[in-house]
Amino acid sequence: MTPADLSRTVLRAVRRAIDADELRAVAPAAVGIRVPPHPGSGDYATEVALRLAKESGRPAREVAELLRRRLVREPGIARVDIAGPGFLNITLAGAPHARLVRDVLARRVQSEPLPLRPSDELVRRLGSDAARWSLLSPPGLDRGLLLVQREANPLFRVRYAHSRCRALLRNAHDLGFGPAVADDSGTDDFGAGSGPLITALADHPRIVGARDPERLARALERLADAFLRWQASCPTLPRGDEKPSVVHRARLALAEATGTVLADGLHQLGITAPAHL
């Protein structure tokens, strides 16, 4: 079950509860799913019960329990816990994060480019890549910043993250190993800091489906920043005399999946995704 599948499953449970008069509310158009920030809190979490509680006038934990009873009967869901004021923490059967990484690597289909047409003057001033990104930048951003290779430049961070993913694959190849995700790979293999990165990867199909260039650019920034933070805290390559392990292979697969999504997003924006930077 992918995050998109889970979102639809939760939404279906909400609608069925409303149809059965168990809940007096209007079903939302979509249900947000995210990876919990702390290990041991399930694979995914949703705050839909909190949203419905405001509309129905019932306690959030009561609404959460109502939805929990329906969700635990769904195929592919192993466990549902209620946390805090009414969050639903959902544990899926099997290893959902491993499946997500494998799914990203299996797709490898470039999405259709989005229409971005910077003026000739802007292209002459900034170059094609920076000119396209500048059309998607927040108001007030100094466009000259897009030409500087430093952390404050969001385009540089996105392209640097992609080049870093490619570099990890090259370095691993030189060490004699490649990416691989075991059937039971989870947070322990990917690292405790992998949650935001997994969330950003899982969100990519939804972002692509929106066909919104500015929204895509912000999503690429979040993905790049999540990857760079994750890489700083979760070593991908062996160190010293250390031999490549299942953990290194799984983390390399996560890095490859990240590079694949970053490349696809940049391709949609008509921006080059460098292997070296």
Protein Blocks (a to p, Z undefined) as FASTA:
>chain_A
ZZklmmmmmmmmmmmmmmnopagcdddfbdcddddfbghiajbdcfklmmmmmmnopafk
lmmmmmmmmmmmpghiabdcdehjlpacdddehjfklmmmmmmmmnopacddddddddfk
lmmmnojmlmmmmmmpcehiafklmmpccfklmklmmmmmmmmmmmmmmmmmmnopacdd
dfkbcfklnopklmmmmmmmmmmmmmmmnopaklmmmmmmmmmmmmmmmmmmmcfbdehj
bccdfklmmmmmmmmmmmmmmmmmmmmnopacdfbZZ
